[in-house]
Amino acid sequence: MRKPLLGEDKSYSQVTQDVERPLERRATPLWWAAFLAAATALLLGIIAVVYEIRTGIGTWGLNRTVGWGFAITNFVFWVGIGHAGTLISAILYLFRQRWRTSINRSAEAMTIFAVMCAGIFPLIHMGRPWNFFWVIPYPNFRGPLWVNFRSPLLWDFFAISTYFTISLIFWYVGLIPDFATLRDRTKSKIKHFFYRIFSLGWNGSVRNWQRYETVYLLLAALATPLVLSVHSIVSMDFATSVIPGWHSTIFPPYFVAGAVFSGFAMVLTLMIIARRVLHYEEYITIDHIEKMCKIVIVTGGIVAMSYLIEFFIAWYSGNPYERFVFVNRALGPYAWAFWIMTVCNVVVPQIFWFKKIRRNVTIVFLASILINVGMWFERFVIVVTSLHRDFLPSSWAMYSPSLVEIAILIGSFGLFFTCFLLFVRFIPFIAIGEIKGVLGYGKSSEK
């Protein structure tokens, strides 16, 4: 006997009305307050980026020992946040997990916005972002200057650009039927104009649906390898180096599991807020939240095991430099960051073993925030603690972020939430066409 996926019996027309209601009514004061806060954070980030570009990356807290800091930490963090959307949309779709229909649209949007935030940091880290096109291998007149295909940083460019392109196309293809629905229902001439353009002449015929499902399946198949490849390639930035604490073969699977772990935590954070504010409790049910918590348990267990394996390999290798790095992480000057990471990523997810807690929305919400904090500190610990104590004690140095770096970090969150709030305001938060396909799921088996 299957449990119904939705909270109540709904007709097709009720689904359309419920999902479109937030788009048709005027923006609430709560939305405007959140939007102004996000836009203010974005403006602060823009000012900091402009100041950094005009002055130079000397405005950051970097030094000759710690050449990577907040920029790479934030880059890896945002790439990880974007992983859950593709996993929900592509992998769960291929495995016919129908519970994904309530959350896939917003998770896909989250992926696109997170990758946009991630792309900012390599650009500004160049120092001269207007020359970013130099990383594109194309015939040019720059003489012997050519891209280094052996560099993991170049692999990042190809991986992130491919991931963003496929995710954006996948998200847009899923939106076409819903844009057609909005086109036929809206009374605003401006909205009708844009919805008519983006719906691509969709008329809901059998031929439309057949081609739509074929394209959607092919895009899901293309996007699935990206879930594994993108963060694996990002991990190569560290794993292909010779710095103790970085050159580890466990990094690719470890980074992928950590990305899904942090991505689902962010999905939980946003879904819990949205279901309350938009009154989608019948569509994003406690069962959906519980299933996402179970994925957090699995991926969190992989992350915790990776932490232990790193320490074991450092001890087992007999390499004094490797051993020192991990002892320094746990007991050195940045021990506070290491223990925040450990508590948030290892201890906090263990509460999800209990069903009552998995079904307690308030506790899940708080835990998801702590997990995201822990995953940010994980990237900070990996980047900084392996650099600030190198082979020569005479060159040891501490790193602390400057106000410019902190402002850019705040600005990246401002960009993310500004885009997400605009998405909630103008695009259906739930896939209307897909949610209608699971209305009767589990109903007949209960009768």
C-alpha positions in Angstrom: 0.0 0.0 0.0 1.4 3.4 -1.1 0.9 6.5 0.9 -0.4 9.5 -1.3 2.2 12.0 -2.2 0.0 15.0 -1.7 -1.7 16.0 1.5 -5.3 16.2 0.2 -7.3 15.2 -2.8 -6.9 17.9 -5.5 -8.4 18.4 -8.9 -6.4 19.6 -11.9 -8.0 23.0 -11.7 -7.3 23.3 -8.0 -3.6 22.5 -8.6 -3.4 25.2 -11.2 -5.1 27.8 -9.0 -3.0 26.9 -5.9 0.3 27.2 -7.7 -0.6 30.3 -9.6 -2.1 32.2 -6.7 1.2 33.7 -5.4 1.9 34.9 -9.0 -1.5 36.5 -9.5 -1.8 38.4 -6.2 0.2 41.5 -5.3 3.5 41.1 -3.6 3.1 40.9 0.2 5.0 43.3 2.6 7.0 40.2 3.8 8.2 39.6 0.2 9.1 43.2 -0.2 11.0 43.3 3.1 13.0 40.1 2.1 13.6 41.5 -1.4 14.9 44.8 -0.1 17.2 43.0 2.4 18.6 40.7 -0.4 19.0 43.6 -2.8 20.8 45.7 -0.2 23.2 42.8 0.4 23.7 42.5 -3.4 24.4 46.2 -3.7 27.0 45.9 -0.9 28.7 43.1 -2.8 28.7 45.0 -6.0 30.3 48.0 -4.3 33.0 45.7 -2.8 33.7 44.0 -6.2 34.0 47.4 -8.0 36.4 48.6 -5.3 38.4 45.4 -5.4 38.7 45.6 -9.2 39.7 49.3 -9.2 42.2 48.8 -6.4 43.5 45.2 -6.8 43.3 41.9 -4.9 45.6 43.4 -2.3 42.4 44.6 -0.7 41.9 40.9 0.4 43.5 39.4 3.4 45.8 37.1 1.4 49.5 36.9 1.9 52.5 35.1 0.4 51.8 32.0 2.4 48.0 31.9 2.1 47.3 32.6 -1.5 43.8 31.2 -1.5 41.2 32.4 1.0 37.6 33.4 0.9 37.3 33.5 -2.9 38.0 29.8 -3.4 36.2 28.8 -0.2 33.0 30.5 -1.4 33.5 29.2 -4.9 33.5 25.5 -3.7 30.7 26.2 -1.3 28.3 27.6 -4.0 29.2 24.9 -6.5 28.2 22.3 -3.8 24.9 24.1 -3.0 24.0 23.7 -6.7 24.3 19.9 -6.7 21.0 18.9 -5.1 18.9 20.5 -7.8 20.4 18.4 -10.6 20.3 15.3 -8.5 16.6 15.8 -7.7 15.8 16.6 -11.3 17.9 14.2 -13.2 18.8 11.2 -11.1 15.6 10.9 -9.1 13.7 11.4 -12.4 15.6 8.5 -14.0 14.8 6.3 -11.0 11.1 7.3 -11.2 11.0 8.8 -7.7 7.7 10.6 -8.0 8.0 12.5 -4.7 10.5 14.8 -6.5 7.7 16.5 -8.4 6.9 18.9 -5.5 10.5 20.2 -5.1 12.3 19.7 -8.4 11.3 23.1 -9.9 12.7 25.2 -7.0 15.7 22.9 -6.5 16.6 23.5 -10.2 16.3 27.2 -9.8 18.5 27.0 -6.7 21.1 25.2 -8.8 21.2 27.9 -11.4 21.4 30.8 -8.9 24.1 29.0 -6.9 26.3 28.4 -10.0 25.9 32.1 -10.8 27.2 33.0 -7.4 30.1 30.5 -7.7 31.1 31.9 -11.1 31.7 35.3 -9.5 34.7 34.3 -7.4 37.1 32.8 -10.1 36.4 35.9 -12.2 37.3 38.4 -9.5 40.2 36.2 -8.4 41.8 36.8 -11.8 42.5 40.4 -10.8 41.6 41.5 -14.4 38.2 39.9 -15.0 37.8 41.7 -18.3 40.3 39.2 -19.7 38.3 36.2 -18.6 38.0 35.1 -22.3 41.6 34.1 -22.2 40.6 30.8 -20.6 38.6 29.9 -23.7 40.7 28.0 -26.2 40.1 29.6 -29.6 42.3 30.8 -32.5 43.8 34.1 -31.4 46.6 36.6 -32.1 48.2 36.6 -28.7 51.3 34.7 -30.0 52.4 31.8 -27.8 49.9 32.5 -25.1 47.5 29.5 -24.9 45.4 27.8 -22.3 47.1 25.1 -20.2 44.9 22.0 -20.6 46.7 20.3 -17.8 45.5 22.8 -15.3 42.6 21.9 -13.0 41.5 25.5 -13.0 40.8 25.2 -16.7 38.9 22.0 -16.1 36.8 24.1 -13.6 35.9 26.5 -16.4 34.7 23.7 -18.7 32.9 21.8 -15.9 31.1 24.8 -14.5 30.1 26.3 -17.9 28.8 22.9 -19.0 26.9 22.3 -15.8 25.3 25.8 -15.9 24.3 25.4 -19.5 22.7 21.9 -19.1 21.0 22.9 -15.8 19.5 26.1 -17.4 18.2 24.2 -20.5 16.8 21.4 -18.3 15.1 24.0 -16.0 13.7 25.9 -19.0 12.3 22.8 -20.8 10.4 21.8 -17.7 8.9 25.3 -17.5 7.5 25.4 -21.1 4.1 23.7 -20.2 3.7 25.9 -17.2 4.5 29.1 -19.2 1.7 28.1 -21.6 -0.7 27.7 -18.7 0.3 31.1 -17.4 0.0 32.6 -20.9 -3.6 31.4 -21.2 -4.7 32.5 -17.7 -2.9 35.9 -17.1 -4.9 39.1 -17.6 -1.8 41.3 -17.8 -0.7 42.2 -21.3 2.9 42.5 -20.3 3.0 39.1 -18.7 1.0 37.5 -21.5 3.6 38.9 -24.0 6.6 37.3 -22.1 4.8 34.0 -21.3 3.8 33.7 -25.0 7.4 34.1 -26.1 8.8 31.6 -23.5 6.1 29.0 -24.0 7.3 28.5 -27.6 3.8 27.9 -29.1 2.9 25.1 -26.7 -0.6 23.9 -27.3 -0.8 20.8 -25.1 -1.2 18.3 -27.9 -0.2 14.7 -27.7 2.7 15.4 -30.1 3.9 18.3 -27.8 3.9 16.0 -24.8 5.6 13.1 -26.5 8.5 15.4 -27.7 8.6 17.1 -24.4 9.0 13.9 -22.5 11.7 12.6 -24.9 13.7 15.8 -24.6 13.3 15.9 -20.8 14.6 12.3 -20.6 17.6 13.0 -22.8 18.5 16.1 -20.8 18.2 14.1 -17.5 20.5 11.5 -18.9 23.0 14.2 -19.9 22.8 16.0 -16.6 23.3 12.8 -14.5 27.0 12.4 -15.2 27.5 16.1 -14.3 26.4 15.5 -10.8 29.4 13.3 -10.3 31.9 15.1 -12.6 31.5 18.7 -11.7 32.5 18.5 -8.0 35.0 15.8 -8.8 36.8 18.3 -11.1 36.6 21.0 -8.5 38.2 18.7 -6.0 41.1 18.2 -8.5 42.1 21.8 -7.7 43.3 20.4 -4.5 44.0 16.7 -5.1 46.5 17.3 -8.0 48.7 19.5 -5.8 51.7 18.4 -3.7 50.6 20.3 -0.6 50.0 18.1 2.5 46.3 17.8 3.3 45.3 18.3 -0.3 46.9 15.6 -2.4 44.3 13.0 -1.5 42.6 10.4 -3.8 39.5 10.5 -1.6 38.7 14.1 -2.6 36.5 13.4 -5.7 33.9 11.1 -3.9 34.3 13.0 -0.7 33.5 16.4 -2.4 30.6 14.9 -4.4 29.0 13.5 -1.2 29.6 16.8 0.6 28.0 18.8 -2.3 24.9 16.7 -2.2 24.9 16.9 1.6 25.1 20.7 1.6 22.7 21.0 -1.4 19.9 19.1 0.3 20.4 21.1 3.5 19.9 24.3 1.5 16.8 22.7 -0.3 15.4 21.9 3.1 16.0 25.5 4.3 14.3 27.1 1.4 11.4 24.5 1.1 10.4 24.8 4.7 10.2 28.6 4.4 8.4 28.5 1.1 5.8 25.9 2.1 4.9 28.1 5.1 4.9 31.5 3.4 3.2 30.3 0.1 0.8 27.9 1.9 2.1 24.8 0.0 1.8 22.4 3.0 -0.4 20.1 0.9 2.2 19.9 -1.9 5.4 19.9 0.1 4.4 17.6 2.9 6.1 16.2 6.0 6.8 13.1 4.0 8.8 15.1 1.4 10.9 16.7 4.2 11.4 13.2 5.8 12.7 11.8 2.5 15.2 14.6 2.1 16.4 14.1 5.7 17.1 10.5 4.9 19.3 11.6 2.0 21.1 14.0 4.4 21.8 11.1 6.7 23.3 9.0 4.0 25.5 11.7 2.5 26.4 13.1 5.9 27.6 9.6 6.9 29.9 9.6 3.9 31.3 13.0 4.8 31.9 11.9 8.4 33.6 8.7 7.2 35.8 10.8 4.9 36.9 12.9 7.8 38.0 9.8 9.7 39.7 8.3 6.6 41.7 11.5 6.1 43.1 11.3 9.6 43.8 7.6 9.3 45.6 8.0 6.0 47.7 10.8 7.5 48.7 8.6 10.4 49.2 5.5 8.3 51.3 7.2 5.7 54.1 7.9 8.1 54.6 11.3 6.4 55.5 13.8 9.2 54.2 16.8 7.1 50.9 15.1 6.4 50.5 14.2 10.1 51.3 17.7 11.1 48.6 19.2 8.9 45.8 17.2 10.4 47.0 17.7 14.0 47.3 21.4 13.3 43.7 21.4 11.9 42.3 19.9 15.1 44.6 21.6 17.7 46.2 24.5 15.9 45.2 28.2 15.6 42.2 27.4 13.4 40.9 24.6 15.6 37.8 26.6 16.3 36.8 26.4 12.6 37.6 22.7 12.5 35.4 21.9 15.5 32.5 24.0 14.2 32.8 22.0 11.0 32.9 18.7 12.9 29.9 19.5 15.2 27.7 20.8 12.4 28.6 18.1 9.8 29.0 15.0 12.0 27.1 15.5 15.2 24.0 17.5 14.0 22.9 15.1 11.2 22.7 12.2 13.6 19.5 13.6 15.0 17.8 12.6 11.8 18.0 9.0 12.7 14.9 9.6 14.8 11.6 9.7 12.9 10.0 12.2 15.3 12.8 14.7 14.6 12.7 14.1 10.9 9.0 15.1 11.0 9.5 18.1 13.2 9.8 21.0 10.8 11.3 23.5 13.2 14.2 21.2 14.3 14.8 20.2 10.6 15.0 23.8 9.6 17.5 24.7 12.3 19.6 21.6 11.6 19.7 22.4 7.9 21.1 25.9 8.6 23.7 24.4 10.9 24.7 21.9 8.2 25.2 24.7 5.7 27.3 26.6 8.2 29.4 23.5 8.8 29.9 22.9 5.1 31.1 26.4 4.5 33.6 26.0 7.4 34.7 22.6 5.9 35.8 24.4 2.7 37.5 27.1 4.8 39.4 24.5 6.8 40.6 22.6 3.7 41.8 25.8 2.0 43.4 27.7 4.8 44.8 25.2 7.3 46.8 23.4 4.6 48.4 26.7 3.5 49.1 28.8 6.5 51.7 26.2 7.9 53.9 25.1 5.0 57.2 23.3 4.9 59.3 26.3 6.1 58.4 27.7 9.5 60.0 31.0 8.5 57.2 31.5 6.0 54.3 30.6 8.3 51.5 33.2 8.4 47.9 33.6 9.6 45.0 34.6 7.4 42.0 36.6 8.3 39.5 38.0 5.8 39.3 41.6 5.0 36.1 43.7 5.1 36.1 43.6 1.3 36.0 39.7 1.3 33.3 39.7 3.9 31.3 42.2 1.8 31.7 40.1 -1.3 30.5 37.0 0.6 27.4 38.9 1.8 26.9 40.1 -1.8 26.9 36.5 -3.1 24.1 35.6 -0.7 22.3 38.8 -1.7 22.5 37.7 -5.4 21.3 34.2 -4.6 18.3 35.4 -2.6 17.4 38.3 -4.9 17.2 35.8 -7.8 15.3 33.3 -5.7 12.7 35.9 -4.6 12.2 37.0 -8.2 11.8 33.4 -9.2 9.1 32.9 -6.5 7.3 36.1 -7.7 7.2 35.4 -11.5 7.6 31.7 -12.1 5.6 28.8 -10.7 7.3 27.4 -7.6 6.0 23.9 -8.2 5.9 22.2 -11.6 2.2 22.3 -12.4 2.4 19.7 -15.2 4.4 17.3 -13.2 2.4 17.6 -10.0 -0.8 16.8 -11.8 0.8 13.5 -12.9 1.0 12.3 -9.3 -2.5 13.4 -8.0 -3.8 9.9 -7.9 -0.6 8.3 -6.7 -1.4 6.0 -3.8 -5.1 6.8 -3.7 -6.5 3.6 -5.4 -4.3 1.4 -3.2 -5.8 2.8 -0.1 -9.4 2.2 -1.1 
